Amino acid sequence: MAESTIITGQFVRISQTPASIGERFLALVIDYILIGLYVYSTATLLSKFQVSSDFTMIVFFAVIYLPVLFYAFLCEMFNHGQSLGKKLMNIRVVKADGSTPSIGSYLLRWLLFPIDIPVTGGLGVLVILLTKNSQRMGDLAAGTMVIKDKNYRKIHVSLDEFDYLTKDYRPTYPQAADLSLEQVNVITRTLQSGKKDRARHIVQLAKKVQEILSITPRDGGQEQFLQTILRDYQYYALEEI
């Protein structure tokens, strides 16, 4: 899996590598084994007690088996994106931009898990194989991905890298402040690309940015336009620090 690098608006470089489908599968197997052992041991323990009423049975069921149902959601929420299986496999859930997922993100990927595997017969596996960051449908909906924990790095970027933003710099396109981190990352990668069709991609991307931000470019080519957009974005990002 290729490593992805993102520079956030707070000038932190985040490098992360998507976990392979094999690592995710082994983590899931480990989780199921642990859940199976838990259910077996609790069922064995409960069989030694005589349940006197249906209400007591419901209480026992709620206290003991509900944690099994919410296992993945609770583990990831309280253990920084890791179930026990993920922790043993050194992988974890993060947002696609490298930040920590919200409770809503963890909940959404948990809710969509049955659609990814049990209900659709493993459609999520196919989606993982076809997406760039190995994301199942729950990940795509929640904006998350599963990464190799040991390859995750957060490095503060020296502001010297942006020394071309002089004190008297004035942005050309105020709309650049509305760009997302993902969009800025796409522009940066395109400008730094060494592929043969780089020029064509720059022209296509410049037109797309102009449409999204409703910008009429001033003098200069499309590459210069994208470079100016990046400088303007960095100007406004510095204003927020």
N, C-alpha and C positions, 0 to 999 in steps of 0.2 A: 504494500500500500504506500502511495506517495504521501510525503509529509506536506501539510499545508501550513502556510505562515500568514498571520494576520497582524496588522498594526492597528491598534485601537485608537480612538480619539484621545485617550489619555497617554498616548505614546508608550504603549506596552506591546512588545512583540510577542505573540503567542504562536508557538509551534506545536503541532499535534498530528498524530498519525492514526487514521481510522483502524479500529480493531478488525481483524479478519473474521470471516464467517465461522471459521473453525474455533477460534477463541470464544466467540459469542455462544456457539453451540455447546462447547465444553462447560462454560460457566452456567448455562441453563441446565445441563445434565447434573452438575454438582448441586445446584439449587433444588432440583427435583428429588435428588437422593436425600438431601437434608430434610426436605419437607416430608418425604416418605417416612424417614426415621422418626420424625416428630409425631406424625399422625399415628404410626404404629405404637410408639411408646405411650402416648396419651390414651389411645384406645385400650391398650392393655391395662393401664392404670385404672381407667374408669370402669372396666369390666369387673373390678374387685369391689366396686361400691354398688349398692342397691339404690336405684333411683326411685324415689317415692312418688313423684308426680311429674306430669308433663311439663309443668313450669320449671321444675328443677332441671329437667333434661334440656329445655331450651336455654337456660342460663349456662349450663355446662357447654353446650354447643357454641353459644355466642362467645364465651370467654376463651375457649380452647381453639375452635376452628376458624373463627373470623380472622385471627392473625395470619392463618394460612392463606386465606383469600386475598388479604391485603399485603402479603409478604413483600412482593417486589416493590410496590409503591412506598411502603413504610421504610424498607431498607434503603432505597435510593434517596428518599427524602431526608432521613436522619443520618445517613452514612456517606454523605458527599457523593451521591451518584453510584454507589456500589452495593450490590447484594453480596451475600457471602461468596457466591460462586464467582462474581465479577472480581471481588477482592482477591480471591485465590488465583485468578487468572491475570491479575494486574491490569484490568480494564475498568473503565467507568464512564458514566454518562455526563456529557457537558453540553452546553449550547453550541450551535454550529460556529458562533463567533468566539468560542473559547471561554465564555463567562459561565457562571454557575446557574443551572436551570432554576426556575421558580417552582413553587409547589404546583401551580397550574400545569407547567410543562411535564413534571413527573406524573401528575394525575392523568393527563391526556394520553401519554404513551402507555400507561397502565391500562386505561380504558380500551385502547385500540389493539392491545396485545391479542385478544381472541380473534380479531379480524385478520391479524397478520399470520397467525399459525393455526390454531385449532379449527376455527370456523371455515376458513378458505382453503384448508389443506396445505398450508405452507406458502401462501402467496407472498408473505413478508420476506421469505428467503429469496425469492426471485427478485423482489424489489431491492434487497440488499446487494445482490450480485450486479444489478443494473445501474445503481446510483453511484455517483463519484465518491461520496463519503461513506459508503456502505450503510445507508440509512434504511430502516424498514418504514412502513407507512406511518407507524406511530411516531417515529423520529421526524419524518417529514412534516407531519401535522404539528408537532410540538416544537419544531426548530432545534432538535437535539441531534447528537451523534454519539456513538460509543467509540472511545479512543483507547490507545495503549497508554496506560498511566505512566510508565517509565519514560515514554517519549514526550510527555507533556512538559513544556517549558514556557515560563513567563519571564521575559527579560525586558527591563526598562530601557527604552531607546534613548540614547544621548540626544539632547536637543541640538547638538552640533551638526547632526545629520540634516537639520533644517536651517543651517546658517544662511542659506540664500534668502530667507525671509528677513530682510533688513528691517530696522526699526521704523523706517518710513514707508514700509510696504503697504500698498493699498490694493485690496482685492478688486478684480475686474468683474467677477460674476458672484454677487451675493447669494445666488441660488445654490452655490456649491455647499453651503452650510446644511442644506436639506438632504445631502447624500447620506446613505447608510454606510456602515463599516464594510458590509459585503460589497457594495457598489464601488467603494474606494479601492478595495482589495482587487477587484476585477480590473479596474483601470490601471492600477500599479503593475499587475502581472502582465497586462497587454503591452504596456510601454516597455517593460523589461524583457519581453519575449524575443527570442532570437530565431523564431521560425521563419520559413520562407514566405508564408502568407501573412506576415506581421502587418504590412502596409494595408492590406485589405481589411484585416480585423480592426485596425485603428480607425479606418474610415467608417466601418459599420458601427463600432462602439461610439465614436464621436457623434454620429447622427442619432443614435439611441439616447445618449446623454442629453443632447439638445432637445429631443422630444420630451423626455421625462421632466426636465427642468424648465421647459418652455424658454429656451435661450436662443437668441440669434447671435452667432459668433461674430466677433470683430475681425480685424485684419489678421492674417496668418493662416497656416494650414491646420488640418485636423489634429495632427500630433501636437502642435503648439497649443491648440485649444485644450486638449486633455491635460497637458502639463500645467497650464494655467489653472484649470479646474482643481487639480491636486494641490497646487500652491494655495489657492483660495480656501480650500477645505482645511488645510493645515493652519492657515491664518486664523480661521474661526475656532478651530480646535484649541489653539494656543490661548485664544481669548477666554476660553472656559476654564483654563487651569489656574 
